[in-house]
Amino acid sequence: MKRGRASLSLRKLVVALIFTAFAGNTAAAATCESLAFLTLTETTITAAQSIPAGTYTAPDGEVFANMPAFCRVAATLTPTSDSEIGIEVWMPSATWNGRFEGVGNGGYAGSIPYSARAPGVSLGYVTVGTDTGHIGSSADDGAD
């Protein structure tokens, strides 16, 4: 049951962000920073920032060169009282191809998979990743 509620919360957030950011006419489209004030049940937006084109350093310290400008939205989902699921959505600022890419982090990893998301946003996808509700490291991916 918890997994289903978390998936529903994530879908609601992504749909709301995409709809708000890429509204049909540009006058109605929100700025990236204004997405911080988006109110959704079971969701707390923790960051909404415009990232300029060029080199980007992710929150975990990974560095990505030649990135397009994009909007980074981080949130915490709480579909149940004992859950705290971190997610990030990256949305290209001007080159969205109309597609969505969800990326995983394998095994028991409890971290946002930044390196799996950079290629997608570079190709124009809205990308999303999650820490699956626990904190770990990319080294904890379950592979031996």
C-alpha positions, -999 to +999 in steps of 0.1 A: +000+000+000+028+024+009+045+019-025+013+027-044+007+059-024+042+070-030+039+063-067+007+083-068+023+112-049+052+112-073+030+111-104+009+140-090+040+161-084+056+155-118+023+162-136+017+194-116+053+206-122+052+199-160+018+214-164+027+245-144+061+250-160+051+242-196+016+258-196+001+260-231+008+297-235+040+313-223+022+340-204+007+314-181+039+294-176+055+297-142+090+307-135+112+280-121+115+297-087+078+302-084+074+264-084+087+265-048+052+278-038+033+250-055+010+234-030+003+197-032-009+172-006+017+150+009+044+171-008+069+197+004+089+215-023+124+220-008+141+238-037+132+253-070+160+269-089+170+279-124+203+263-134+221+282-162+236+264-192+272+252-187+289+233-159+266+222-131+276+208-097+249+186-083+241+186-045+262+154-041+293+171-056+291+154-090+301+178-118+284+178-152+298+198-182+279+212-211+245+210-195+216+230-210+197+255-188+172+236-167+148+240-137+157+219-107+129+211-083+136+191-052+107+178-029+100+155-001+069+132-004+051+120+027+023+096+014+022+081+049+030+094+084+062+073+085+076+081+051+100+107+038+109+102+002+133+126-015+129+133-052+143+157-078+127+168-111+149+184-138+131+202-165+148+217-196+143+255-197+138+258-235+144+225-252+118+201-238+111+173-262+077+166-247+089+134-230+095+122-195+123+099-182+122+083-147+156+070-136+164+044-110+193+040-086+194+002-083+194-022-054+193-006-019+207+028-030+193+056-010+204+086-031+192+108-059+208+094-091+222+126-106+246+109-131+217+089-146+196+121-150+221+145-167+221+127-201+183+128-202+179+165-195+207+171-221+185+154-246+154+175-237+136+151-213+120+160-181+138+137-157+130+125-122+149+105-096+142+094-060+162+083-030+134+056-024+127+069+010+160+063+027+194+078+029+224+058+016+251+064-010+255+056-046+281+030-034+253+012-016+237+001-049+235-035-039+261-047-064+288-070-050 
